[in-house]
Amino acid sequence: MELKTLYAAAVRAQWHSRWSDDETRYFPAPELGEALSYSPDDHSQPNFGEEIQPFWADEQTHRIKEDA
């Protein structure tokens, strides 16, 4: 009997940039037209149990194109 160990990795990425003293931009941002603003209480920490979270890139929202 052969035993195999499987591993999976969950990746979450967020980038933010200060554009001026009173303005910081967070990426990836929701689509234009979505009524969602960045909230540190709601969006500063990723949830590794969920995919496709606002303001977080993951394996589902930024997949590698297989035809490239």
VEXKOL-695792 format. One record per residue (C-alpha): residue number from 1; residue in three letters; chain; x, y, z. Coordinates in steps of 0.1 Angstrom, whole numbers, m for minus. Example, Ala and Ser with C-alpha at 12.3 -4.5 7.8 and 13.67 -1.06 7.14 Angstrom:
<r 1,"ALA","A",<123,m45,78>>
<r 2,"SER","A",<137,m11,71>>
END
This chain:
<r 1,"MET","A",<0,0,0>>
<r 2,"GLU","A",<14,34,m10>>
<r 3,"LEU","A",<6,64,11>>
<r 4,"LYS","A",<4,98,m5>>
<r 5,"THR","A",<4,131,12>>
<r 6,"LEU","A",<m14,160,m6>>
<r 7,"TYR","A",<m9,196,2>>
<r 8,"ALA","A",<m28,227,m9>>
<r 9,"ALA","A",<m18,263,m7>>
<r 10,"ALA","A",<m41,293,m3>>
<r 11,"VAL","A",<m28,326,m14>>
<r 12,"ARG","A",<m43,360,m7>>
<r 13,"ALA","A",<m26,392,m18>>
<r 14,"GLN","A",<m35,429,m13>>
<r 15,"TRP","A",<m16,460,m24>>
<r 16,"HIS","A",<m21,495,m12>>
<r 17,"SER","A",<m5,528,m21>>
<r 18,"ARG","A",<m7,562,m5>>
<r 19,"TRP","A",<m15,587,m32>>
<r 20,"SER","A",<m16,618,m10>>
<r 21,"ASP","A",<m18,625,28>>
<r 22,"ASP","A",<m55,618,29>>
<r 23,"GLU","A",<m59,591,1>>
<r 24,"THR","A",<m48,555,0>>
<r 25,"ARG","A",<m58,531,m28>>
<r 26,"TYR","A",<m63,494,m23>>
<r 27,"PHE","A",<m59,468,m50>>
<r 28,"PRO","A",<m74,447,m64>>
<r 29,"ALA","A",<m104,469,m63>>
<r 30,"PRO","A",<m140,459,m70>>
<r 31,"GLU","A",<m154,464,m105>>
<r 32,"LEU","A",<m164,500,m114>>
<r 33,"GLY","A",<m199,507,m105>>
<r 34,"GLU","A",<m199,484,m74>>
<r 35,"ALA","A",<m210,504,m43>>
<r 36,"LEU","A",<m183,491,m20>>
<r 37,"SER","A",<m157,511,m1>>
<r 38,"TYR","A",<m126,498,16>>
<r 39,"SER","A",<m131,493,54>>
<r 40,"PRO","A",<m102,483,76>>
<r 41,"ASP","A",<m126,464,99>>
<r 42,"ASP","A",<m140,444,70>>
<r 43,"HIS","A",<m111,441,44>>
<r 44,"SER","A",<m77,444,61>>
<r 45,"GLN","A",<m74,406,69>>
<r 46,"PRO","A",<m80,378,45>>
<r 47,"ASN","A",<m102,348,51>>
<r 48,"PHE","A",<m83,318,39>>
<r 49,"GLY","A",<m115,297,40>>
<r 50,"GLU","A",<m132,319,14>>
<r 51,"GLU","A",<m124,328,m22>>
<r 52,"ILE","A",<m133,358,m43>>
<r 53,"GLN","A",<m132,383,m14>>
<r 54,"PRO","A",<m134,421,m21>>
<r 55,"PHE","A",<m100,438,m21>>
<r 56,"TRP","A",<m81,404,m21>>
<r 57,"ALA","A",<m65,386,m50>>
<r 58,"ASP","A",<m66,348,m48>>
<r 59,"GLU","A",<m62,317,m70>>
<r 60,"GLN","A",<m97,321,m84>>
<r 61,"THR","A",<m99,358,m91>>
<r 62,"HIS","A",<m64,359,m108>>
<r 63,"ARG","A",<m60,325,m125>>
<r 64,"ILE","A",<m32,318,m150>>
<r 65,"LYS","A",<m46,317,m185>>
<r 66,"GLU","A",<m41,282,m198>>
<r 67,"ASP","A",<m41,293,m235>>
<r 68,"ALA","A",<m11,317,m230>>
END
